[in-house]
Amino acid sequence: MTTQPQFPNEQTEAGEFKRQEDAFRQWVTDDGRSGFPAAAGRYHLYVSLACPWAHRTIIVRKLKQLESVIGMTVVDPIRDEQGWAFRNGPGHSIDPINGFHFLSEAYRLTDPTYRSRVTVPVLWDTVTKRIVSNSDDDLMRMLNGEFNRFTASTLDLYPAALRADIDEMNTRLYEQVNDGVYRAGFATSQRSYEQAARSLFAALDELDRRLSQRRYLFGARFVESDWRLFVTLIRFDAVYHGHFKCNVRRIIDYPHLSGYLRDLYQVPGIAETVNFDHIKRHYYVTHDDINPTRIVPLGPVLDLDPTLNHPALGVSLEALLAELPPDELAMRTVGWL
């Protein structure tokens, strides 16, 4: 038995959710060779505080201290049949750059033939009046490395010595965890749901074991992969556990993953990027095929204070934000462990 999927064009006959590819993948480069030169004030991010993919870019913008360099506008967390909308409300606003009412206007202005799903994040170029990229993967890398002339931050979330390992980790995280929760939640057959859920919890079990031996995924300093994982973990107990039926365990039931989540949440500036009101209202109201009543639950109450259950918490946050010497980055891992 199957039911009506959330996104029919991204559903297989077997009931599996297959996410669409990113449509716009131009790059901003420091030297301008791409045609989109890095510049202060030229580019603008359109994001949702509810969306984990957009949240990744918000975090990198924050960590790299680029708030004054790249503007940002937050859409209404409630996405209806007209898509992501710009409205004034708590934590979201109208569009001050183009006066768009809906993000779909940016897509149509960039490509009048575009007919696929409109997604966040979007990086908009105010000079050419078009979308540069709607790929969170690419945008994380651009924000990390292409705007360094405009920030005092020396943080590198994609250090050269770990790039192959980070890429491998990112693929595993995407397949089993980041998109894994959606594959479970948007499944329209029992078999597809169980396959996704079992894969998800196998990955979480392995990640918990991995983090019993180190503070972050690759040791004493966080990298890009940690923030890719964070945006899923921070939503897990509030949304994915119940709404997406990912209910074998909660993150709080994992001693090391829960400590790791609290640890990342304490990094300066990160807590202010997390908006549980937007997160819960988006999922529970927008996904009316999963939650027809659109009732938003009151809980859960999440304790995100620092924990002593996670190893190596003696490292100062100042040290974590400093550039890591190449010899310390040389630690390699195989697979999850």
C-alpha positions in Angstrom: 0.0 0.0 0.0 1.3 3.5 -0.9 0.1 7.0 0.0 0.4 10.4 -1.7 4.0 11.5 -1.4 5.2 15.0 -0.2 7.0 15.6 -3.5 5.5 13.3 -6.2 8.2 14.1 -8.8 10.9 12.9 -6.3 9.2 9.5 -5.4 9.9 6.1 -7.0 7.3 3.5 -7.8 8.7 1.5 -4.8 7.9 4.3 -2.5 11.4 5.7 -2.0 12.2 9.4 -1.8 14.9 10.5 -4.3 15.9 14.1 -3.8 16.2 16.3 -6.9 19.6 17.6 -8.0 20.6 21.2 -7.3 19.8 23.3 -10.4 22.2 26.3 -10.1 25.9 25.6 -9.4 27.9 28.6 -10.4 30.7 29.7 -8.1 31.9 32.9 -6.4 35.7 32.9 -6.6 38.2 35.1 -4.8 40.0 36.0 -8.1 36.8 36.4 -10.1 37.7 33.7 -12.7 34.2 32.3 -12.5 32.5 35.5 -13.5 31.3 36.0 -10.0 34.1 37.7 -8.0 34.0 37.8 -4.2 33.0 41.2 -3.0 31.5 42.7 0.1 27.9 43.6 -0.2 27.4 42.1 -3.7 25.8 38.7 -2.7 22.7 37.9 -0.6 21.6 34.7 1.0 17.9 33.6 1.0 17.5 31.0 3.7 15.0 29.2 6.0 15.8 28.8 9.7 13.8 25.6 9.5 15.7 23.9 6.7 18.8 21.9 7.6 20.4 22.5 4.2 20.1 26.2 4.6 21.2 26.0 8.2 24.6 24.8 7.1 25.2 28.0 5.2 24.0 30.1 8.0 26.4 28.4 10.3 29.4 28.9 8.0 28.5 32.5 7.5 28.4 33.0 11.2 31.7 31.1 12.0 33.6 32.9 9.2 32.3 36.3 10.5 30.8 37.2 7.1 27.5 38.8 8.4 28.6 42.3 7.2 29.9 40.9 3.9 27.0 38.8 2.7 23.4 39.9 3.6 20.7 37.4 4.5 16.9 37.2 4.4 14.9 34.5 6.2 11.7 33.2 4.6 8.5 32.3 6.4 8.9 28.8 7.8 5.4 27.8 6.6 5.8 26.7 3.0 2.4 26.4 1.2 1.4 25.5 -2.4 3.1 28.7 -3.6 6.4 27.7 -2.0 8.8 29.6 0.2 7.4 33.1 0.9 8.7 36.4 2.1 6.5 37.7 4.9 7.0 39.8 8.0 6.9 37.7 11.2 8.9 36.5 14.2 12.4 35.7 12.8 11.4 36.2 9.1 10.8 39.2 6.9 9.9 40.6 3.5 12.6 40.7 0.9 14.6 43.9 1.1 16.7 43.3 -1.9 14.4 42.6 -4.8 10.9 42.9 -3.3 10.1 39.3 -4.1 7.0 37.9 -2.6 8.0 34.3 -3.2 11.4 32.7 -3.7 10.1 31.2 -6.9 10.4 34.6 -8.5 14.2 34.5 -8.1 14.2 31.1 -9.8 12.1 32.3 -12.7 14.2 35.4 -13.1 17.3 33.3 -13.4 15.7 30.6 -15.6 12.2 31.3 -17.0 11.9 27.6 -18.0 12.5 26.3 -14.4 9.7 24.0 -13.3 11.3 21.9 -10.5 10.9 22.4 -6.8 12.1 25.7 -5.3 14.6 25.1 -2.5 16.7 27.0 0.0 19.4 28.2 0.4 19.9 30.5 -2.5 22.9 32.8 -3.1 21.7 35.8 -5.1 24.0 38.2 -7.1 22.7 41.7 -6.9 24.8 42.8 -9.9 23.8 40.2 -12.5 20.3 39.8 -10.9 20.4 36.0 -10.8 20.9 33.0 -8.6 24.6 32.0 -8.4 23.9 28.8 -6.5 21.2 26.8 -4.7 23.7 24.1 -3.6 24.4 24.1 0.1 27.4 21.9 -0.5 29.0 24.4 -2.8 27.9 27.4 -0.7 29.6 26.0 2.4 32.9 25.8 0.5 32.5 29.2 -1.0 31.8 30.8 2.3 34.7 28.9 3.9 37.3 29.8 1.3 36.4 32.5 -1.2 35.7 35.5 1.0 38.8 35.3 3.2 39.9 38.8 2.2 36.8 40.2 3.8 37.1 38.6 7.2 39.5 38.4 10.1 38.6 34.8 10.6 41.3 32.2 9.8 39.1 29.3 10.4 39.3 26.6 7.7 36.5 24.0 7.8 37.9 22.1 4.8 41.6 21.8 5.5 43.8 20.3 2.7 45.2 17.5 4.7 41.7 16.1 5.5 39.8 16.8 2.3 39.6 13.2 1.0 38.4 12.0 4.4 35.9 14.8 4.8 34.5 14.1 1.3 34.1 10.4 2.2 32.5 11.3 5.5 30.1 13.8 3.9 28.9 11.2 1.4 28.2 8.7 4.2 26.5 11.3 6.3 24.3 12.5 3.4 23.2 9.0 2.3 22.4 7.6 5.8 21.8 10.5 8.1 21.1 13.9 6.5 19.0 12.6 3.7 18.3 9.4 5.6 15.8 11.0 7.9 13.9 12.3 4.8 14.1 8.9 3.1 12.4 7.5 6.2 9.9 10.3 6.7 8.9 10.7 3.0 8.7 7.0 2.3 5.4 5.8 1.0 5.9 2.1 1.5 6.7 0.1 4.6 9.7 -1.5 3.0 11.2 1.8 1.9 10.7 3.3 5.3 12.3 0.4 7.1 15.3 0.3 4.8 15.9 4.0 5.4 15.3 3.8 9.1 17.6 0.8 9.7 20.4 2.5 7.7 19.9 5.7 9.7 20.2 4.0 13.1 23.1 1.8 12.0 24.9 5.0 11.1 24.0 6.8 14.4 25.2 3.8 16.4 28.5 3.8 14.6 28.9 7.6 15.0 28.2 7.3 18.7 31.0 4.7 18.9 33.3 6.9 16.9 32.7 9.9 19.1 33.5 7.9 22.2 37.2 8.2 21.2 37.3 11.8 20.0 35.7 15.2 20.5 34.7 15.8 16.9 34.5 13.6 13.9 38.2 14.1 13.0 39.7 14.8 16.4 40.1 17.9 18.6 38.9 20.5 16.0 35.6 20.7 14.2 35.5 20.7 10.4 32.8 20.9 7.7 31.5 17.4 8.4 30.7 18.2 12.0 28.3 21.0 11.0 26.7 18.9 8.3 25.9 16.4 11.0 24.9 19.0 13.6 22.0 20.4 11.6 20.4 16.9 11.5 21.1 16.1 15.1 19.7 19.4 16.4 16.4 18.7 14.7 16.2 15.0 15.5 14.5 14.8 18.9 12.2 17.7 18.1 11.1 16.6 14.7 12.5 13.6 13.1 12.0 11.2 16.0 8.2 11.7 15.9 7.2 13.4 12.7 9.4 11.2 10.4 9.0 8.1 12.5 12.8 7.8 13.2 11.9 6.6 16.7 14.2 3.6 17.4 16.2 5.9 19.6 16.5 9.6 20.4 19.8 11.5 20.2 19.6 12.0 24.0 19.7 8.2 24.3 23.2 8.2 22.7 25.8 9.2 25.4 28.4 10.5 23.0 26.3 11.9 20.2 24.2 13.9 22.7 27.4 15.2 24.3 28.8 16.1 20.9 25.6 17.9 20.0 25.6 20.0 23.2 29.3 20.7 22.7 28.7 22.1 19.1 25.7 24.1 20.3 27.9 25.9 22.8 30.3 27.2 20.1 29.9 31.1 20.1 27.1 32.2 17.8 25.7 28.8 17.0 22.7 28.8 19.4 21.4 32.0 17.7 21.2 30.1 14.4 18.8 27.6 15.9 15.1 28.4 15.9 13.0 25.6 17.2 9.8 27.6 16.6 10.6 27.8 12.9 11.8 24.2 12.8 8.7 22.7 14.4 6.1 24.9 12.7 7.7 24.2 9.3 7.7 20.4 9.5 4.4 19.9 11.4 2.4 22.5 9.4 3.9 22.2 5.9 4.0 18.4 5.7 0.2 18.0 5.9 0.4 14.6 4.1 2.3 13.3 7.2 0.5 15.5 9.8 -3.0 16.3 8.4 -4.2 18.1 11.6 -1.2 20.5 11.4 -1.0 20.4 15.2 2.5 21.4 16.4 3.6 19.6 19.6 4.6 21.5 22.7 7.7 19.4 23.3 10.2 18.0 23.7 12.1 20.0 26.2 15.7 19.8 25.1 18.6 20.3 27.5 21.5 21.7 25.4 23.7 22.8 28.3 27.3 21.6 28.3 27.8 18.0 29.3 30.7 16.1 30.9 29.9 12.9 29.0 31.9 13.9 26.0 35.7 13.5 25.8 38.3 16.2 25.6 36.1 19.1 26.7 39.1 20.8 28.2 40.1 22.4 24.8 39.3 26.1 24.8 36.9 27.5 22.2 39.5 30.0 21.2 41.8 27.1 20.4 39.0 25.4 18.4 38.6 28.5 16.3 42.3 28.8 15.5 43.8 27.5 12.3 45.0 24.0 12.8 48.7 23.2 11.9 49.0 20.7 9.1 50.7 18.0 11.2 47.7 17.9 13.6 45.3 17.6 10.7 47.1 14.5 9.4 45.0 12.1 11.5 43.3 9.7 9.2 40.3 7.4 9.7 38.9 4.6 7.7 35.1 4.4 7.2 33.1 5.5 10.2 35.5 4.4 12.9 
